[in-house]
Amino acid sequence: MRGGQLGVRDLLTARVGPDGEVVGLEREARLVALGERLLRERDPANVGFVLGAAYASGLPSCAFDLAHACLLLINLTDPGRARAEMVALVGPGRIVAVQDIDPMPWPCEPLHPAWERANGLHPLIGRRLPAPLRATGLVDVQVEIHARTDPPGAYPRKHLLDATRAIRREIVERRLSTDSEPAAPTGALERHLDDPCTVLIGTLLFLAWGRKAEG
């Protein structure tokens, strides 16, 4: 689910129509100010931004038909509290929807040893979205999975390689590798990723949603 400059809010604004309202929650004042500036340029009367936290939004309970979060839970120390807040915000029978990634199936074909060493994270947040939603009391929980592949030259194709280079000093300091060891493998991997015959399957994006139980 993708939108324009305002992200998913563009899609939600079109969905609710002129009689509905979309509220974006941001934890940083500078992002609220940026959102408000974009709104002034485009003048959508039914969109607003508020300053608040995922754990305690300050918004009224049972006031919304939909609570949506994209790539949020993976960045939180306590995603359960955020899910509970989302459920509290919607009325009975209304929808809570969350989207997050699962980097486990991030294969590179043909296989390259340096890629396998670099891809060592296992957060598994995406595939674990449905069960916690049910645990918060949502019913009719459903899930969709989306995948993409990027051509040579696209940023996501070398994202993992760039991230490894960014923390190279820390890798060496923790003695996970020597200072000279990463140079040759990453150079070979970069050439491998530049090869148009190499197919790189991106991280999976999981979308899970459910209804708040009546009563």
URQUI-V757103 format. One record per residue. N is the residue number from 1. RES is the residue in one letter. D_LAST is the distance of its C-alpha to the last C-alpha in Angstrom with 2 decimals. Layout:
n->N res->RES d_last->D_LAST
n->N res->RES d_last->D_LAST
This chain:
n->1 res->M d_last->30.23
n->2 res->R d_last->32.93
n->3 res->G d_last->33.62
n->4 res->G d_last->36.63
n->5 res->Q d_last->37.69
n->6 res->L d_last->34.18
n->7 res->G d_last->32.85
n->8 res->V d_last->29.52
n->9 res->R d_last->29.07
n->10 res->D d_last->31.69
n->11 res->L d_last->29.69
n->12 res->L d_last->26.45
n->13 res->T d_last->28.49
n->14 res->A d_last->29.88
n->15 res->R d_last->26.51
n->16 res->V d_last->24.78
n->17 res->G d_last->27.98
n->18 res->P d_last->29.48
n->19 res->D d_last->26.46
n->20 res->G d_last->24.18
n->21 res->E d_last->24.50
n->22 res->V d_last->24.96
n->23 res->V d_last->25.07
n->24 res->G d_last->27.02
n->25 res->L d_last->26.72
n->26 res->E d_last->30.08
n->27 res->R d_last->31.30
n->28 res->E d_last->34.93
n->29 res->A d_last->36.32
n->30 res->R d_last->38.92
n->31 res->L d_last->36.38
n->32 res->V d_last->34.57
n->33 res->A d_last->38.04
n->34 res->L d_last->38.82
n->35 res->G d_last->35.68
n->36 res->E d_last->36.47
n->37 res->R d_last->40.04
n->38 res->L d_last->39.00
n->39 res->L d_last->36.78
n->40 res->R d_last->39.77
n->41 res->E d_last->41.88
n->42 res->R d_last->39.51
n->43 res->D d_last->37.94
n->44 res->P d_last->34.41
n->45 res->A d_last->32.80
n->46 res->N d_last->29.18
n->47 res->V d_last->29.39
n->48 res->G d_last->29.49
n->49 res->F d_last->29.83
n->50 res->V d_last->28.72
n->51 res->L d_last->30.12
n->52 res->G d_last->27.71
n->53 res->A d_last->26.97
n->54 res->A d_last->24.68
n->55 res->Y d_last->23.60
n->56 res->A d_last->23.10
n->57 res->S d_last->23.05
n->58 res->G d_last->22.98
n->59 res->L d_last->20.78
n->60 res->P d_last->17.91
n->61 res->S d_last->14.39
n->62 res->C d_last->11.85
n->63 res->A d_last->15.04
n->64 res->F d_last->15.87
n->65 res->D d_last->15.35
n->66 res->L d_last->17.24
n->67 res->A d_last->18.40
n->68 res->H d_last->21.61
n->69 res->A d_last->24.23
n->70 res->C d_last->27.55
n->71 res->L d_last->29.98
n->72 res->L d_last->28.28
n->73 res->L d_last->27.00
n->74 res->I d_last->30.47
n->75 res->N d_last->31.97
n->76 res->L d_last->29.75
n->77 res->T d_last->30.60
n->78 res->D d_last->26.97
n->79 res->P d_last->24.90
n->80 res->G d_last->21.97
n->81 res->R d_last->21.59
n->82 res->A d_last->21.71
n->83 res->R d_last->19.02
n->84 res->A d_last->16.69
n->85 res->E d_last->17.70
n->86 res->M d_last->17.04
n->87 res->V d_last->13.45
n->88 res->A d_last->13.04
n->89 res->L d_last->14.78
n->90 res->V d_last->12.64
n->91 res->G d_last->9.76
n->92 res->P d_last->6.64
n->93 res->G d_last->8.80
n->94 res->R d_last->11.79
n->95 res->I d_last->14.58
n->96 res->V d_last->16.25
n->97 res->A d_last->19.86
n->98 res->V d_last->22.67
n->99 res->Q d_last->26.36
n->100 res->D d_last->28.97
n->101 res->I d_last->32.32
n->102 res->D d_last->33.73
n->103 res->P d_last->37.49
n->104 res->M d_last->38.39
n->105 res->P d_last->39.59
n->106 res->W d_last->42.02
n->107 res->P d_last->45.14
n->108 res->C d_last->48.43
n->109 res->E d_last->50.64
n->110 res->P d_last->53.52
n->111 res->L d_last->52.62
n->112 res->H d_last->54.14
n->113 res->P d_last->54.43
n->114 res->A d_last->53.84
n->115 res->W d_last->50.53
n->116 res->E d_last->49.34
n->117 res->R d_last->50.39
n->118 res->A d_last->48.68
n->119 res->N d_last->45.34
n->120 res->G d_last->44.31
n->121 res->L d_last->40.77
n->122 res->H d_last->37.88
n->123 res->P d_last->34.61
n->124 res->L d_last->32.67
n->125 res->I d_last->29.71
n->126 res->G d_last->29.17
n->127 res->R d_last->28.89
n->128 res->R d_last->26.54
n->129 res->L d_last->23.81
n->130 res->P d_last->21.57
n->131 res->A d_last->21.23
n->132 res->P d_last->20.06
n->133 res->L d_last->17.38
n->134 res->R d_last->16.02
n->135 res->A d_last->16.55
n->136 res->T d_last->14.35
n->137 res->G d_last->11.30
n->138 res->L d_last->11.97
n->139 res->V d_last->12.32
n->140 res->D d_last->15.26
n->141 res->V d_last->17.40
n->142 res->Q d_last->20.84
n->143 res->V d_last->24.08
n->144 res->E d_last->27.32
n->145 res->I d_last->30.62
n->146 res->H d_last->33.38
n->147 res->A d_last->36.95
n->148 res->R d_last->40.01
n->149 res->T d_last->43.67
n->150 res->D d_last->45.87
n->151 res->P d_last->49.58
n->152 res->P d_last->52.38
n->153 res->G d_last->52.42
n->154 res->A d_last->48.66
n->155 res->Y d_last->47.37
n->156 res->P d_last->44.65
n->157 res->R d_last->47.44
n->158 res->K d_last->49.06
n->159 res->H d_last->46.13
n->160 res->L d_last->46.28
n->161 res->L d_last->50.05
n->162 res->D d_last->49.91
n->163 res->A d_last->47.35
n->164 res->T d_last->49.68
n->165 res->R d_last->52.60
n->166 res->A d_last->50.72
n->167 res->I d_last->50.21
n->168 res->R d_last->53.58
n->169 res->R d_last->54.98
n->170 res->E d_last->52.09
n->171 res->I d_last->52.49
n->172 res->V d_last->56.17
n->173 res->E d_last->55.62
n->174 res->R d_last->53.30
n->175 res->R d_last->55.95
n->176 res->L d_last->53.66
n->177 res->S d_last->56.51
n->178 res->T d_last->59.97
n->179 res->D d_last->60.80
n->180 res->S d_last->62.78
n->181 res->E d_last->60.70
n->182 res->P d_last->57.92
n->183 res->A d_last->60.43
n->184 res->A d_last->61.77
n->185 res->P d_last->58.54
n->186 res->T d_last->56.58
n->187 res->G d_last->59.50
n->188 res->A d_last->59.57
n->189 res->L d_last->55.80
n->190 res->E d_last->56.02
n->191 res->R d_last->58.65
n->192 res->H d_last->56.55
n->193 res->L d_last->53.56
n->194 res->D d_last->55.91
n->195 res->D d_last->57.02
n->196 res->P d_last->55.51
n->197 res->C d_last->55.66
n->198 res->T d_last->53.14
n->199 res->V d_last->49.55
n->200 res->L d_last->46.92
n->201 res->I d_last->43.33
n->202 res->G d_last->41.01
n->203 res->T d_last->37.94
n->204 res->L d_last->34.91
n->205 res->L d_last->32.01
n->206 res->F d_last->28.63
n->207 res->L d_last->25.66
n->208 res->A d_last->22.27
n->209 res->W d_last->18.93
n->210 res->G d_last->15.39
n->211 res->R d_last->12.01
n->212 res->K d_last->9.10
n->213 res->A d_last->6.44
n->214 res->E d_last->3.77
n->215 res->G d_last->0.00
